Every structure is written in structure tokens, then in C-alpha cells.
Amino acid sequence: MSLRAIPLTFLAFVLYNVIIVFSGGGADPAAVTDGAAGARALLSTELFSIPMISGAHWAFTWGDLILIVMLVVLFVEILKATYTSTSSLVDHGLSMLVFIAALVEFIVVPQAGTSVFFLILVALLIDVIAGFTIGIRVAKRDIGFGGGDQ
């Protein structure tokens, strides 16, 4: 199995979990009882701030970083969906498994109950749907089915 078969969206999913799990919030008893609030607080932690010409300060947070990584990786995954090979079929199947794992985590794990994780979940769903849709469309074009409505 080549590295092309590994869904890159898994990286953003893992990044979220690493940031939340290794944040040190587990040592705080209040964070254990309300994991979603602790996760929200961590995700809204400012990494840096940039002063704007308007006088406002643009704050870049951990949640913003995760979402930027997810968007870049989603773009690469959509590009990967245009290839027709055995590894792309494995990639689509693994993308579905990553989506299912994220969905279960969103439902079951309190720290996953954040808007950032929900947007990761939506991006994973887009990856699954786009991967299969683009893959079918490319395969249909390669084989020559569908008449002249290309």
C-alpha cells in the first residue's frame, strides 16, 4: 500500500486530539467534569495577535490553526480524488473510516463537543462525498460511459 492511500484528513483529526489530550487539562478536576468547556477554552487560546490598520487586533487561536490545516488537507484530498488507481479506492475507504471514527468521537467524547470539531467532521464528510463522487465521475470519463454529456 502506498502513502497515497492514506487520507491526509486524518492529520487534522489527530492534531485536534493531540492538542486536546496533551493540553494538560486532564489534571484539572473541573476540566474532567466539563470536558467540552475545557476544550473550548483551549481552542480559543491565542497563539499570536496581529495589529490591523483599522486598530483592531486579529487573534489567531489553536482552533484557527486546526481549521487551516483541515482546509489545506481537504484541498489536497480533493486533488487526490481525481486519480483512478487501487490506492485511491483504499484512500476513499479509509476516509470513510476516519469520518465514522470522528462521528463516534463527536457523539461520545465530551472534549469533541466543540464547533472546531464539528467543522472538522463536516470537512471529513465533504472529503468522503467528494472522493466518491469525483472518483466515479473520473472513472466514467476514463471508461467512456455516459454518452456525450461530458
C-alpha positions in Angstrom: 0.0 0.0 0.0 1.4 3.4 -1.0 1.4 6.5 1.1 -1.1 8.0 -1.4 -3.7 5.6 0.1 -3.6 7.3 3.5 -6.2 10.0 3.9 -4.5 13.2 4.9 -7.6 14.4 6.6 -6.6 12.0 9.4 -3.8 14.6 10.2 -6.3 17.3 11.3 -8.3 14.7 13.2 -5.2 13.6 15.1 -4.0 17.2 15.5 -7.2 18.1 17.3 -7.0 15.1 19.6 -3.3 15.7 20.4 -3.9 19.3 21.2 -6.9 18.5 23.4 -5.4 15.4 25.1 -1.9 16.7 25.7 -3.1 20.2 26.8 -2.8 19.4 30.5 -6.5 20.0 31.1 -6.8 16.4 32.4 -5.0 17.4 35.6 -7.7 20.0 36.4 -10.8 18.3 38.1 -13.1 20.9 36.6 -11.9 20.1 33.1 -12.6 16.5 33.7 -16.3 17.1 34.7 -16.9 19.5 31.8 -14.6 18.4 29.0 -16.2 20.5 26.3 -15.8 23.7 28.2 -12.1 22.9 28.8 -11.7 22.1 25.1 -13.4 25.3 24.1 -11.1 27.3 26.4 -8.0 25.7 25.0 -9.1 26.1 21.3 -9.8 29.8 21.9 -6.3 30.3 23.4 -4.5 32.9 21.4 -1.3 31.8 19.6 -0.4 35.2 18.4 -2.1 38.6 17.6 -1.6 40.8 14.6 -2.5 44.5 14.8 -4.6 45.7 11.9 -4.6 49.1 10.1 -8.2 49.6 11.5 -6.8 49.4 15.0 -8.3 46.0 15.8 -6.1 43.1 16.7 -6.6 39.8 14.8 -6.1 36.9 17.3 -5.0 33.6 15.8 -6.0 30.7 18.1 -5.4 26.9 18.3 -8.8 26.3 16.8 -7.9 28.5 13.8 -4.7 26.6 13.3 -6.6 23.3 13.2 -9.2 24.6 10.8 -6.5 26.0 8.4 -4.7 22.6 8.4 -8.0 20.9 7.7 -8.8 23.2 4.8 -5.4 22.7 3.2 -5.6 18.9 3.7 -9.1 18.8 2.3 -7.9 20.6 -0.9 -5.1 18.0 -1.3 -7.6 15.2 -0.7 -9.9 16.5 -3.4 -7.0 16.7 -5.8 -6.1 13.1 -4.9 -9.7 12.0 -5.7 -9.1 12.8 -9.4 -6.6 9.8 -9.7 -8.0 6.4 -10.6 -6.0 3.6 -9.1 -6.2 0.9 -6.5 -4.7 3.2 -3.9 -7.4 5.8 -4.5 -10.1 3.2 -3.7 -8.2 2.3 -0.5 -8.0 6.1 0.3 -11.8 6.5 -0.1 -12.4 3.6 2.1 -10.0 4.8 4.8 -11.6 8.3 4.5 -14.9 6.8 5.3 -13.4 5.0 8.4 -11.9 8.3 9.6 -15.3 10.0 9.2 -17.0 7.2 11.1 -14.4 7.4 13.9 -14.8 11.2 14.1 -18.6 10.9 14.2 -18.4 8.4 17.0 -16.0 10.7 18.9 -18.2 13.7 18.3 -21.2 11.8 19.8 -19.4 10.1 22.7 -16.4 12.2 23.8 -17.2 15.5 25.7 -14.0 17.2 24.5 -15.1 16.7 20.9 -18.3 18.8 21.5 -16.9 22.0 20.0 -17.5 24.0 16.9 -14.0 23.3 15.7 -14.5 19.6 15.9 -17.9 19.9 14.2 -16.3 21.7 11.3 -13.6 19.0 11.1 -16.5 16.5 10.9 -18.1 18.4 8.1 -14.8 18.6 6.2 -14.4 14.8 6.6 -17.9 14.3 5.3 -17.1 16.6 2.3 -14.0 14.5 1.7 -15.9 11.3 1.7 -18.7 12.5 -0.6 -16.3 14.4 -2.9 -13.9 11.5 -3.1 -16.6 9.0 -4.2 -18.3 11.5 -6.5 -15.2 12.7 -8.2 -13.8 9.1 -8.4 -17.0 7.9 -10.1 -17.0 10.8 -12.5 -13.4 10.3 -13.4 -13.8 6.6 -13.8 -16.9 7.1 -16.0 -14.9 9.5 -18.2 -11.9 7.2 -18.4 -14.1 4.2 -19.5 -16.3 6.3 -21.8 -19.7 5.6 -20.3 -22.4 8.2 -20.2 -22.7 9.3 -23.9 -21.8 12.8 -24.8 -22.8 14.8 -21.7 -19.3 15.2 -20.5 
